[in-house]
Amino acid sequence: MAEIRGDGDVQSAGDTVDAIRLFGKRLHAQPAASSNTDEEMDSAPSSNKTAGSDPYRYKMDYPRLGSCLIINNKNFHPSSGMRPRKGTDVDAAAAMKTFSELGYKVNVANDQTVEQMKELLFKASQEDHSNSASFACVLLSHGGKEGLIFGTDGSERFEELTKYFKGDHCKSLVGKPKLFFIQACRGTDLDDGIETDSKPDEQTSERIPVEADFLYAYSTAPGYYAWRNEQNGSWFMQSLCEMLKLFSGELELMQIMTRVNRKVSLHFESSSSLPGHDGKKQIPCIVSMLTKDFYFPKLR
């Protein structure tokens, strides 16, 4: 059985756990039938499905969908106390393929120190996004409690990495979705799961908060482990890429993320020889400050 690692900050027992995918419980889902302070935002956002403007849907008629930065941290300096994240390259490859097919210009950076991560995100925020509909970032690394995310040489608070994109710092993304997908532990708690009886069946210029239009999609709930398989990648990233392929162009982003939650929660369970680590579950956590519906284009 392949050795699996969690993306946490455990040092006593390490971060080594075993996990397997429950292939026998695979969901055969089919796409539905198609059908400063404050800053100034883009005016007159138009619908990508209907003629005219729609104040409840993000404008998509830009020349580009946007850029996607993937930070893939696999190997860590001994001083960090973190073990290699085997299997993360599978996640990085899946994310690169999926976001490229969606239409993003993808940049992948491997094994970044804390300062390098900051520099990458700062530079990305300083680019001219005027002709882009959105920005996306995929972070693959170890994490910990109190919102920590690891570079190869140590940790930093996640908010220190995303602050560059706030409305008072990144003017060309004001009023546009800024999407962050984070595969990392958020603590050391393990989810035992519980049995259930139910069966798995036209807008003018206006001022908006600097924190608006962010989506933070975490692989796990606060305080909990995030599971990753050495051969198949992490539960969260593989489910995310699968659901994006199935439902982009058909469902709104939050609907897709709900399906990611369902996939991870129902179709995966840990299998480990480590005491107390067998038969564990996981549920992603979606934190949204989006102010409109966001529809990815259909995969190319």
Secondary structure, 3 states (H helix, E strand, C coil): CCCEECCCCCCCCCCEECEEECHHHCCCCCCCCCCCCEEECCCCCECCCCCCECCCECCCCCCEEEEEEEEECCCCCHHHCCCCCCCHHHHHHHHHHHHHHHCCEEEEEECCCHHHHHHHHHHHHHCCCCCEEEEEEEEECCEECCCEEEECCEEEEHHHHHHHHCCCCCHHHCCCCEEEEEECCCCCECECCCCCCCCCCCCCCCEEECCCCEEEEECCCCCECCCEECCCEEHHHHHHHHHHHHHCCCCCHHHHHHHHHHHHHHHEEECCCCCCCCCCECCCEEEECCCCECCCCCCC
